[in-house]
Amino acid sequence: MKKKTQGTKTSIRPFELLLVEDSPSDVRLIQRSLEEAKFLHRLSVVEDGEAATDFLKKKGKFKGAPTPDLILLDLKLPKKDGQEVLKEIKEDPKFKQIPVVILTASKAEEDIAKSYKLHCNAYLQKPADIAGLIEVAKVIKDFWFTIVKLPPTEKG
């Protein structure tokens, strides 16, 4: 949970997660795993690479979209692949501080190497079952939102 301070009041808000995933069944499994992991979050989902960049830039139907605290990004996406999206995020001064976790089925060494060259913060292979996804969700929650100190979310 992220604390938000206004004057002397401190409120706790859910973490903003952006999931970039084109498979509806994977989206459902990831949503369920986050719930099972007792992750206090608000999950926004976009299904392709172009929608991901529009979401971040708050363009079109994404006007007013929240700025994510963490992005879970699949690599194999329609319209614009995940590595193109990652490159755009990490080259844009407004977004480059947002942690990006690659969450993909790919085991390909070239995908792993290229993702790190493009400055992903972590590369995780999607587990094949819900139990594995729940474990991944717990690790993400514990590491990114308990141990790590994230930068403040920028307005706009």
Solvent accessible surface area in square Angstrom, and as a share of the most:
residue,aa,sasa,rsa
1,M,118,0.53
2,K,36,0.15
3,K,143,0.61
4,K,81,0.34
5,T,94,0.54
6,Q,130,0.58
7,G,75,0.72
8,T,141,0.82
9,K,162,0.69
10,T,77,0.45
11,S,63,0.41
12,I,88,0.45
13,R,48,0.17
14,P,41,0.26
15,F,9,0.04
16,E,15,0.07
17,L,2,0.01
18,L,1,0.00
19,L,2,0.01
20,V,0,0.00
21,E,3,0.01
22,D,57,0.30
23,S,32,0.21
24,P,92,0.58
25,S,54,0.35
26,D,37,0.19
27,V,19,0.11
28,R,148,0.54
29,L,60,0.30
30,I,4,0.02
31,Q,65,0.29
32,R,120,0.44
33,S,2,0.01
34,L,2,0.01
35,E,119,0.53
36,E,85,0.38
37,A,3,0.02
38,K,166,0.70
39,F,11,0.04
40,L,82,0.41
41,H,38,0.17
42,R,125,0.46
43,L,41,0.21
44,S,25,0.16
45,V,52,0.30
46,V,2,0.01
47,E,90,0.40
48,D,9,0.05
49,G,0,0.00
50,E,80,0.36
51,A,10,0.08
52,A,0,0.00
53,T,10,0.06
54,D,45,0.24
55,F,10,0.04
56,L,9,0.05
57,K,104,0.44
58,K,42,0.18
59,K,111,0.47
60,G,69,0.66
61,K,167,0.71
62,F,33,0.14
63,K,173,0.73
64,G,69,0.66
65,A,13,0.10
66,P,39,0.24
67,T,21,0.12
68,P,5,0.03
69,D,9,0.05
70,L,0,0.00
71,I,1,0.00
72,L,1,0.01
73,L,0,0.00
74,D,9,0.05
75,L,5,0.02
76,K,125,0.53
77,L,19,0.10
78,P,61,0.39
79,K,151,0.64
80,K,34,0.14
81,D,58,0.30
82,G,0,0.00
83,Q,18,0.08
84,E,88,0.40
85,V,0,0.00
86,L,0,0.00
87,K,95,0.40
88,E,66,0.30
89,I,3,0.01
90,K,27,0.11
91,E,115,0.52
92,D,32,0.16
93,P,103,0.65
94,K,124,0.53
95,F,18,0.07
96,K,112,0.47
97,Q,55,0.25
98,I,5,0.02
99,P,8,0.05
100,V,0,0.00
101,V,0,0.00
102,I,0,0.00
103,L,6,0.03
104,T,0,0.00
105,A,71,0.55
106,S,18,0.12
107,K,149,0.63
108,A,35,0.27
109,E,140,0.63
110,E,123,0.55
111,D,20,0.10
112,I,60,0.31
113,A,48,0.38
114,K,101,0.43
115,S,0,0.00
116,Y,104,0.39
117,K,157,0.66
118,L,28,0.14
119,H,126,0.56
120,C,9,0.06
121,N,69,0.35
122,A,22,0.17
123,Y,26,0.10
124,L,50,0.25
125,Q,80,0.35
126,K,28,0.12
127,P,36,0.22
128,A,113,0.88
129,D,79,0.41
130,I,41,0.21
131,A,67,0.52
132,G,19,0.19
133,L,9,0.05
134,I,31,0.16
135,E,97,0.44
136,V,26,0.15
137,A,3,0.03
138,K,83,0.35
139,V,79,0.45
140,I,4,0.02
141,K,51,0.22
142,D,69,0.36
143,F,89,0.37
144,W,25,0.09
145,F,21,0.09
146,T,102,0.59
147,I,127,0.65
148,V,44,0.25
149,K,189,0.80
150,L,24,0.12
151,P,53,0.33
152,P,111,0.70
153,T,48,0.28
154,E,86,0.39
155,K,173,0.73
156,G,73,0.70
